[in-house]
Amino acid sequence: MEPMNPDQFDYIIPYKQYCDYLRYTHPSKRFDDSSLRRRYDEYKESFQAKQLANFFDTNKDKQWFLEKYHPVLSIPRKQELKQRRLRYFNQFMDDLNRGLLDNVELDEGKTYTINNKAKKQSQQMEGDDDQNTNEDNQDIYENRLVIKTVLPTISRENILKLCETVDGFDYLALSEPGPNRRFHRIGWINFKEGTDMQQAFDQLDNKTVDDFVFHLAMNRKNQEPLPRTPRLALEISNTEERLKHDMEQSYTLAKAMDTFLDVKGAKQVVERANEIGDITDLESEMISKQDDNDNDDDIDHKSSSMIYIKKKLDLMITYLRRVHMMCYYCGLECDSIEDLDRKCMEPHCRKIIDKSTQGVSSSGSEKGGIAWAKNLDSKLALKFEKPRQRTLERMGGKLLDDELDKFYDDHIQREHSSKYRCKVDDCNKAFRGIEFAEKHITSKHPEHINRIKEQTTFYNNYICDPNHLTPQTNHVRNNTNLMNNVIGTMTMTSTNLGGSPVPMVRSATSLLDSMMPRDPRQVTSYVDLDAPAQGDNNGPVFY
């Protein structure tokens, strides 16, 4: 029986099935392992590109998609985002310079605090004029209203117009669309201190925006939140080599993100870490002098060095989160602190290496750590390094030159070797060479060229977002051996997230490798891998 063409399936077929098809259709050709693997990788890349293109075409006219990726329509959101991050930047630098972040540690089980005592005294000094505030906070609401659901077709601008009618309005935050909630979003309407929240609620609840009725919720201050399990980066994140790598990479990332704000925060964070490091080295030297065992000097020196590396790294990670609203170990950037906390609560710490199992860990666990680190690096690199043309193509992106060439081919008619005619709109001008016709189109029909540039940028903005929603096909729950292998090498165990295993690898190749064959009649679903795992209670608290 002739095997089906892999392109006829709406899912990635297994490697063996693909090889069988290739050998059947090319009986006279001999394939070695490297050739088969190369062809299979190309097949997967092609499949992924088609899936992403379909997802783009399906969502390109949705408001959430336009506001996030369109090169022009995204500008208002980015401007508002910049102003909010600048405010966070000023707050962070004030805390940093006053030493309130000196004790931040991101190892599992370590105390992760801003100097709460000093922070509280600072807030009391700033709030002396609020002495009449009711001390019983049980009857006071947070300065935030929650929009329970926002349709993907409703524009951010129209919601803002409604919110701005209420005195004390500060800013609006919208979550990423939820694929499992028909791409609906959650919203947070934030108000300034002192705002009458009951009055704000009464003014906005059940109001209509674009023919959709908004339903709001209020949260009480000091309310006990639902239990949530912080995320833990895999043990590889706590190895000396990886810590040094993350220290350098987080600095490069922070510098790149600082350009959006026109600040040099990363440099100031390093300077503060150096000041703390000098103190740490001095204390370490004093301790080593008191130690009678001279053989421990090298250990003390190495320990001191690692303390400095972690201090610099942890301050940088905290800076990325508090200012740029990005979780380093997730590779996740959000438009709001609210959405970031919903997806990954603070802190996201490093798992401590179990010395008792060092050297005897399973190969699956080691591969999982390497895959996790490789995937994280590839996601973060997109934030500070423009992908090369070949890389962009492999990701499913489009090259502007190719898109322009397609337009020229479709709109230049070759009559003979020395006569080419422009067929754009009603133009019918003839030229002696194709290069003259192309030049004519560029100069005389710029609206079409600009449209192609805009659409190409729009598409690539989606492709190059490492946190974009991606299509994923359902697969049957069989082939236990392969599934166990996937879970062992490509996911974190339940101990890391406090729940069932959750895929951590989001890159096209790694994700699609884990797909299993399924009934072709099943529909394609779209899954946000950055969303909180089911059972982790990582969702928002409304009441």
C-alpha positions as CSV (number, residue, x, y, z in Angstrom):
1,M,0.0,0.0,0.0
2,E,1.4,3.4,-1.0
3,P,2.0,5.6,2.0
4,M,0.3,9.0,2.1
5,N,2.2,12.2,1.3
6,P,3.3,13.8,4.6
7,D,2.0,17.2,3.3
8,Q,-1.5,15.8,3.3
9,F,-1.6,15.5,7.1
10,D,-2.3,18.4,9.4
11,Y,0.2,17.2,11.9
12,I,3.9,16.2,12.0
13,I,4.3,12.6,11.2
14,P,6.9,10.5,13.1
15,Y,10.4,10.3,11.7
16,K,10.1,6.6,10.8
17,Q,6.9,7.2,8.9
18,Y,8.5,10.0,7.0
19,C,11.6,7.9,6.1
20,D,9.3,5.1,4.9
21,Y,7.6,7.5,2.6
22,L,10.8,8.9,1.3
23,R,12.2,5.4,0.5
24,Y,9.0,4.3,-1.2
25,T,8.9,7.3,-3.5
26,H,12.6,7.2,-4.3
27,P,13.3,3.4,-4.6
28,S,16.5,3.8,-6.6
29,K,18.1,6.3,-4.2
30,R,20.0,5.4,-1.1
31,F,19.7,7.7,1.9
32,D,22.1,7.8,4.8
33,D,21.1,8.9,8.3
34,S,22.3,12.5,8.0
35,S,20.4,12.9,4.7
36,L,17.2,11.6,6.2
37,R,17.5,13.7,9.2
38,R,18.2,16.8,7.1
39,R,15.2,16.2,4.9
40,Y,13.0,15.5,8.0
41,D,14.1,18.8,9.6
42,E,13.3,20.6,6.4
43,Y,9.9,19.0,6.3
44,K,9.1,20.1,9.8
45,E,10.3,23.6,9.1
46,S,8.0,23.8,6.1
47,F,5.1,22.5,8.1
48,Q,5.7,25.0,10.9
49,A,5.9,27.8,8.4
50,K,2.5,26.9,6.9
51,Q,0.9,26.6,10.4
52,L,2.2,30.0,11.4
53,A,1.0,31.5,8.2
54,N,-2.4,30.1,8.7
55,F,-2.5,31.4,12.3
56,F,-1.4,34.8,11.1
57,D,-4.1,34.9,8.4
58,T,-6.8,33.9,10.9
59,N,-5.9,36.6,13.4
60,K,-4.4,39.4,11.5
61,D,-7.6,41.5,11.5
62,K,-8.3,40.9,15.2
63,Q,-7.8,43.9,17.5
64,W,-5.4,42.2,19.9
65,F,-3.2,41.0,17.1
66,L,-3.1,44.4,15.3
67,E,-2.3,46.2,18.6
68,K,0.6,43.9,19.3
69,Y,2.2,43.3,16.0
70,H,1.1,45.9,13.4
71,P,4.0,48.3,12.7
72,V,1.6,51.4,12.7
73,L,-1.4,50.4,14.8
74,S,0.8,49.1,17.6
75,I,2.4,52.5,18.2
76,P,-0.2,53.9,20.7
77,R,0.1,50.8,22.9
78,K,3.9,51.0,22.8
79,Q,3.9,54.7,23.7
80,E,1.7,54.0,26.7
81,L,3.8,51.0,27.6
82,K,7.0,53.1,27.5
83,Q,5.6,55.7,29.9
84,R,4.6,53.0,32.4
85,R,8.0,51.3,32.2
86,L,9.7,54.7,32.8
87,R,7.7,55.1,35.9
88,Y,8.7,51.6,37.1
89,F,12.3,52.5,36.1
90,N,12.3,55.5,38.4
91,Q,10.8,53.5,41.3
92,F,13.3,50.7,40.8
93,M,16.3,53.0,40.7
94,D,15.2,54.7,43.8
95,D,15.0,51.3,45.6
96,L,18.3,50.2,44.2
97,N,20.2,53.3,45.2
98,R,18.8,53.2,48.7
99,G,20.0,49.6,49.1
100,L,16.5,48.1,49.3
101,L,17.4,45.4,46.7
102,D,20.8,44.4,48.1
103,N,19.4,41.2,49.7
104,V,17.6,39.8,46.7
105,E,18.4,36.1,46.2
106,L,16.9,33.8,43.6
107,D,18.0,30.4,44.8
108,E,15.3,28.0,45.8
109,G,14.4,28.5,49.5
110,K,16.2,31.8,49.9
111,T,14.6,34.9,51.3
112,Y,13.4,37.0,48.4
113,T,12.5,40.4,49.8
114,I,13.0,44.1,49.3
115,N,14.0,45.5,52.7
116,N,10.5,45.5,54.0
117,K,11.2,47.5,57.1
118,A,12.9,50.3,55.3
119,K,10.3,50.2,52.5
120,K,7.5,50.5,55.0
121,Q,9.2,53.5,56.7
122,S,9.6,55.2,53.3
123,Q,5.9,54.6,52.5
124,Q,4.9,56.0,55.9
125,M,6.9,59.2,55.2
126,E,5.2,59.6,51.8
127,G,1.8,58.9,53.2
128,D,1.7,61.2,56.3
129,D,-1.3,63.1,54.8
130,D,-3.4,59.9,54.8
131,Q,-3.7,59.7,58.5
132,N,-7.5,59.6,58.3
133,T,-7.4,56.4,56.3
134,N,-9.3,53.5,57.9
135,E,-6.7,51.2,59.5
136,D,-9.0,48.3,59.1
137,N,-8.0,47.3,55.5
138,Q,-10.6,44.5,55.4
139,D,-13.2,47.1,54.1
140,I,-10.9,48.8,51.6
141,Y,-10.7,47.7,48.0
142,E,-7.6,47.5,45.9
143,N,-7.0,50.4,43.4
144,R,-7.8,48.1,40.6
145,L,-10.9,46.7,38.9
146,V,-10.8,43.4,37.0
147,I,-12.5,43.1,33.6
148,K,-13.6,39.4,33.7
149,T,-13.5,39.0,29.9
150,V,-12.6,41.1,26.9
151,L,-13.5,40.0,23.4
152,P,-10.5,39.8,20.9
153,T,-12.5,42.1,18.6
154,I,-12.7,45.0,21.0
155,S,-10.1,47.7,20.6
156,R,-7.9,48.8,23.4
157,E,-8.5,52.4,22.4
158,N,-12.3,52.2,22.9
159,I,-11.8,50.6,26.4
160,L,-9.4,53.5,27.3
161,K,-12.0,56.1,26.2
162,L,-14.4,54.6,28.7
163,C,-11.9,54.3,31.5
164,E,-10.7,57.9,31.1
165,T,-14.2,59.2,32.0
166,V,-13.6,58.1,35.6
167,D,-11.6,60.4,38.0
168,G,-8.4,58.9,39.2
169,F,-7.9,56.5,36.3
170,D,-4.2,55.5,36.0
171,Y,-3.7,52.9,33.3
172,L,-5.3,49.9,31.5
173,A,-3.7,46.5,31.3
174,L,-4.9,43.6,29.1
175,S,-3.7,40.0,29.2
176,E,-2.7,37.9,26.3
177,P,-5.6,36.2,24.6
178,G,-6.5,32.8,26.1
179,P,-6.7,30.2,23.3
180,N,-8.7,27.9,25.6
181,R,-11.1,30.8,26.3
182,R,-11.9,31.6,22.6
183,F,-9.1,34.2,22.6
184,H,-10.8,36.3,25.3
185,R,-8.6,38.5,27.4
186,I,-8.6,39.6,31.0
187,G,-8.4,43.3,31.8
188,W,-7.2,45.4,34.8
189,I,-8.3,49.0,35.2
190,N,-5.8,50.6,37.6
191,F,-6.5,53.8,39.6
192,K,-4.4,56.3,41.6
193,E,-4.2,56.2,45.4
194,G,-7.2,57.8,47.0
195,T,-9.7,57.0,44.3
196,D,-13.2,56.1,45.5
197,M,-13.2,52.5,44.2
198,Q,-16.9,51.9,44.9
199,Q,-17.8,54.9,42.9
200,A,-15.4,53.9,40.1
201,F,-16.9,50.4,40.0
202,D,-20.5,51.8,39.9
203,Q,-19.5,54.1,36.9
204,L,-17.9,51.3,34.8
205,D,-19.7,48.1,35.7
206,N,-22.1,46.8,33.0
207,K,-21.1,49.6,30.6
208,T,-21.1,48.8,26.9
209,V,-18.0,49.0,24.6
210,D,-18.5,48.0,20.9
211,D,-21.8,46.3,21.7
212,F,-20.2,44.2,24.5
213,V,-21.3,44.6,28.1
214,F,-18.3,44.7,30.6
215,H,-18.6,42.9,33.9
216,L,-16.2,44.0,36.5
217,A,-14.9,42.6,39.9
218,M,-13.3,44.2,42.9
219,N,-10.6,42.8,45.1
220,R,-10.2,43.6,48.8
221,K,-6.9,44.6,50.2
222,N,-4.9,42.1,52.3
223,Q,-7.1,39.3,50.9
224,E,-5.5,35.9,51.3
225,P,-4.6,34.8,47.7
226,L,-5.2,31.3,46.4
227,P,-2.2,29.0,47.0
228,R,0.3,29.1,44.1
229,T,3.5,27.3,43.5
230,P,6.5,29.5,42.3
231,R,8.3,28.2,39.3
232,L,11.8,26.8,39.5
233,A,14.3,26.9,36.8
234,L,16.0,23.5,36.2
235,E,19.2,22.5,38.1
236,I,21.3,23.4,35.2
237,S,20.6,27.1,36.0
238,N,22.6,26.7,39.2
239,T,25.8,25.4,37.6
240,E,28.8,27.7,37.6
241,E,29.0,27.7,33.8
242,R,25.3,28.5,33.3
243,L,25.3,31.2,36.0
244,K,28.2,33.0,34.3
245,H,26.4,32.7,30.9
246,D,23.1,34.0,32.4
247,M,24.9,36.9,34.1
248,E,26.4,38.0,30.7
249,Q,23.2,37.3,28.7
250,S,20.9,39.1,31.1
251,Y,23.1,42.2,30.9
252,T,23.0,42.1,27.1
253,L,19.3,41.6,27.2
254,A,18.7,44.5,29.7
255,K,20.9,46.8,27.6
256,A,18.8,46.0,24.5
257,M,15.6,46.6,26.3
258,D,16.8,49.8,27.8
259,T,17.0,51.3,24.3
260,F,13.2,51.2,24.2
261,L,13.2,53.6,27.2
262,D,16.3,55.6,26.3
263,V,17.9,54.8,29.7
264,K,21.0,53.0,30.9
265,G,19.5,51.0,33.8
266,A,21.5,47.9,33.1
267,K,24.8,49.8,33.6
268,Q,23.5,51.2,36.9
269,V,22.5,47.8,38.1
270,V,26.0,46.5,37.4
271,E,27.5,49.4,39.3
272,R,25.4,48.6,42.3
273,A,26.3,44.9,42.1
274,N,30.0,45.9,42.0
275,E,29.5,48.0,45.2
276,I,27.9,45.1,46.9
277,G,30.6,42.7,45.6
278,D,33.3,44.8,47.1
279,I,31.6,44.5,50.5
280,T,31.2,40.8,50.0
281,D,34.8,40.3,49.1
282,L,35.9,42.3,52.1
283,E,33.8,40.2,54.5
284,S,35.0,37.0,52.9
285,E,38.6,38.1,53.3
286,M,38.0,38.8,57.0
287,I,36.3,35.4,57.5
288,S,39.2,33.6,55.8
289,K,41.8,35.2,57.9
290,Q,40.0,34.0,61.0
291,D,39.9,30.5,59.7
292,D,42.8,28.3,60.9
293,N,42.4,25.9,58.0
294,D,44.5,27.4,55.1
295,N,43.4,24.6,52.8
296,D,39.9,26.2,52.5
297,D,41.3,29.5,51.0
298,D,40.5,28.4,47.4
299,I,37.0,27.3,48.4
300,D,36.4,30.6,50.1
301,H,37.6,32.6,47.1
302,K,35.5,30.6,44.7
303,S,32.5,30.9,46.9
304,S,33.0,34.6,47.1
305,S,33.2,34.8,43.3
306,M,30.0,32.8,42.9
307,I,28.2,35.1,45.4
308,Y,29.2,38.1,43.3
309,I,28.0,36.4,40.1
310,K,24.7,35.5,41.6
311,K,24.3,39.0,43.1
312,K,24.8,40.6,39.7
313,L,22.6,38.1,38.0
314,D,19.8,38.3,40.5
315,L,19.8,42.1,40.5
316,M,19.6,42.1,36.7
317,I,16.8,39.5,36.6
318,T,14.9,41.6,39.2
319,Y,15.5,44.7,37.1
320,L,14.2,43.0,34.0
321,R,11.0,41.9,35.8
322,R,10.3,45.1,37.7
323,V,11.0,47.5,34.9
324,H,10.7,45.7,31.6
325,M,8.0,43.3,32.8
326,M,10.0,40.2,31.8
327,C,10.7,36.9,33.5
328,Y,14.2,35.9,32.5
329,Y,13.9,32.2,33.2
330,C,10.6,32.0,31.3
331,G,11.9,34.2,28.5
332,L,8.5,35.8,28.9
333,E,7.8,39.5,28.3
334,C,4.4,41.0,29.1
335,D,2.6,44.3,28.7
336,S,1.8,44.5,32.3
337,I,2.9,43.4,35.8
338,E,-0.6,42.0,36.2
339,D,-0.3,39.6,33.3
340,L,3.3,38.7,34.2
341,D,2.3,37.8,37.7
342,R,-0.7,35.8,36.4
343,K,1.6,33.7,34.2
344,C,4.6,33.4,36.4
345,M,4.4,34.6,40.0
346,E,7.4,36.2,41.6
347,P,9.9,34.9,42.3
348,H,11.0,32.5,39.6
349,C,14.0,30.8,41.3
350,R,16.8,28.4,40.5
351,K,16.4,24.9,41.7
352,I,19.2,23.9,44.1
353,I,21.5,21.1,42.8
354,D,21.1,17.9,44.8
355,K,24.7,17.0,45.6
356,S,23.7,13.5,46.6
357,T,22.6,12.7,43.1
358,Q,25.3,14.7,41.3
359,G,27.0,12.5,38.7
360,V,24.3,9.9,38.8
361,S,21.5,11.8,37.3
362,S,19.5,10.2,34.4
363,S,20.5,11.0,30.9
364,G,16.9,12.1,30.3
365,S,17.1,14.8,33.0
366,E,20.5,16.0,31.6
367,K,19.0,16.2,28.1
368,G,16.0,18.0,29.5
369,G,18.2,20.6,31.2
370,I,20.3,21.1,28.0
371,A,17.2,21.4,25.9
372,W,15.6,23.9,28.3
373,A,18.8,26.1,28.4
374,K,19.1,26.0,24.6
375,N,15.5,26.9,24.1
376,L,15.7,29.7,26.6
377,D,18.8,31.2,24.8
378,S,17.1,31.0,21.4
379,K,14.0,32.9,22.8
380,L,16.1,35.5,24.6
381,A,18.3,36.1,21.6
382,L,15.3,37.3,19.6
383,K,15.1,40.2,22.1
384,F,18.6,41.6,21.4
385,E,19.8,40.1,18.1
386,K,18.1,40.4,14.8
387,P,17.9,37.0,13.2
388,R,19.9,36.4,10.0
389,Q,18.0,35.7,6.8
390,R,18.5,31.9,6.9
391,T,17.4,31.9,10.5
392,L,14.3,34.0,9.8
393,E,13.4,31.7,6.9
394,R,13.7,28.7,9.2
395,M,11.5,30.3,11.7
396,G,8.8,30.8,9.0
397,G,9.5,34.5,8.4
398,K,9.5,36.4,5.2
399,L,12.3,38.2,3.4
400,L,11.4,41.6,2.1
401,D,13.5,41.2,-1.1
402,D,11.6,38.0,-1.9
403,E,8.2,39.6,-1.3
404,L,9.2,42.5,-3.6
405,D,10.4,40.1,-6.3
406,K,7.1,38.3,-6.2
407,F,5.2,41.6,-6.7
408,Y,7.5,42.5,-9.6
409,D,7.0,39.1,-11.2
410,D,3.2,39.5,-10.9
411,H,3.1,43.1,-12.2
412,I,5.7,43.2,-15.0
413,Q,4.8,41.7,-18.3
414,R,7.6,40.5,-20.6
415,E,6.7,41.0,-24.2
416,H,10.2,40.2,-25.6
417,S,13.8,40.4,-24.5
418,S,13.9,44.2,-24.7
419,K,10.4,45.2,-23.8
420,Y,8.8,44.9,-20.3
421,R,5.5,46.5,-19.5
422,C,4.3,47.7,-16.0
423,K,0.9,46.2,-15.2
424,V,0.3,47.9,-11.8
425,D,-3.2,49.2,-11.6
426,D,-4.0,50.9,-14.9
427,C,-0.4,51.7,-15.8
428,N,0.8,50.3,-19.1
429,K,4.2,51.9,-19.6
430,A,6.9,49.9,-21.4
431,F,10.6,49.7,-20.6
432,R,13.7,48.3,-22.3
433,G,14.8,46.2,-19.4
434,I,13.2,44.6,-16.3
435,E,15.4,46.7,-14.0
436,F,13.9,49.8,-15.4
437,A,10.4,48.5,-14.9
438,E,11.2,47.6,-11.3
439,K,12.7,51.1,-10.7
440,H,9.6,52.6,-12.2
441,I,7.3,50.7,-9.9
442,T,9.3,51.7,-6.8
443,S,9.3,55.4,-7.7
444,K,5.9,55.8,-9.4
445,H,3.8,53.3,-7.4
446,P,5.3,53.7,-3.9
447,E,1.9,52.9,-2.1
448,H,2.2,49.3,-3.3
449,I,5.9,49.0,-2.2
450,N,5.1,50.6,1.2
451,R,2.1,48.2,1.6
452,I,4.4,45.2,1.0
453,K,7.0,46.5,3.5
454,E,4.3,47.1,6.1
455,Q,2.8,43.6,5.6
456,T,6.2,41.9,5.7
457,T,7.1,43.8,8.9
458,F,3.7,42.9,10.4
459,Y,4.2,39.2,9.6
460,N,7.8,39.1,10.9
461,N,6.8,40.9,14.1
462,Y,4.6,38.0,14.9
463,I,7.1,35.4,13.8
464,C,10.0,36.9,15.8
465,D,8.1,37.3,19.0
466,P,9.4,34.4,21.1
467,N,6.2,34.4,23.2
468,H,3.8,34.4,20.3
469,L,0.8,32.1,20.4
470,T,1.5,29.2,18.1
471,P,-0.6,26.5,16.5
472,Q,-0.3,23.0,17.9
473,T,-2.1,19.9,16.7
474,N,-3.8,17.5,19.0
475,H,-2.3,14.0,19.1
476,V,-3.5,10.6,20.2
477,R,-2.4,9.4,23.7
478,N,-0.6,6.2,22.7
479,N,3.0,5.2,21.9
480,T,4.0,5.2,25.6
481,N,7.7,4.8,25.0
482,L,7.9,7.9,22.8
483,M,5.7,9.9,25.1
484,N,7.8,9.0,28.1
485,N,11.0,10.0,26.2
486,V,9.4,13.3,25.3
487,I,8.4,14.0,28.9
488,G,11.8,13.0,30.2
489,T,13.8,15.1,27.8
490,M,11.6,18.1,26.9
491,T,9.6,18.9,30.0
492,M,10.0,19.7,33.7
493,T,8.9,17.3,36.3
494,S,5.9,17.9,38.5
495,T,8.2,18.9,41.4
496,N,9.3,22.0,39.4
497,L,5.8,23.4,38.9
498,G,3.9,21.7,41.7
499,G,1.6,20.0,39.1
500,S,1.6,17.7,36.1
501,P,4.5,18.0,33.6
502,V,4.3,21.1,31.5
503,P,6.2,21.5,28.2
504,M,9.0,24.0,28.5
505,V,10.4,23.8,25.0
506,R,8.6,26.2,22.7
507,S,10.8,26.4,19.7
508,A,9.4,25.0,16.4
509,T,11.6,22.0,16.1
510,S,11.5,20.9,19.7
511,L,7.8,21.4,20.0
512,L,6.9,19.6,16.8
513,D,9.3,16.7,17.7
514,S,6.9,15.9,20.5
515,M,3.8,15.7,18.3
516,M,2.3,12.3,17.8
517,P,0.1,11.0,14.9
518,R,-3.6,11.4,15.4
519,D,-6.9,11.0,13.6
520,P,-6.7,13.4,10.6
521,R,-10.4,14.2,11.2
522,Q,-9.6,15.9,14.5
523,V,-9.4,19.7,14.4
524,T,-6.3,21.8,15.0
525,S,-6.2,23.7,18.4
526,Y,-4.0,26.5,19.5
527,V,-2.3,26.3,22.8
528,D,-0.4,29.1,24.8
529,L,2.5,27.2,26.3
530,D,3.3,30.2,28.6
531,A,-0.1,30.0,30.3
532,P,-0.2,28.7,33.8
533,A,-0.4,24.9,34.1
534,Q,-3.8,23.5,35.0
535,G,-3.9,22.6,38.6
536,D,-1.2,25.1,39.6
537,N,-3.8,27.7,40.7
538,N,-1.9,30.3,38.7
539,G,-5.0,32.1,37.4
540,P,-6.0,35.5,38.4
541,V,-7.9,36.1,41.7
542,F,-11.1,38.0,41.0
543,Y,-12.6,38.2,44.5
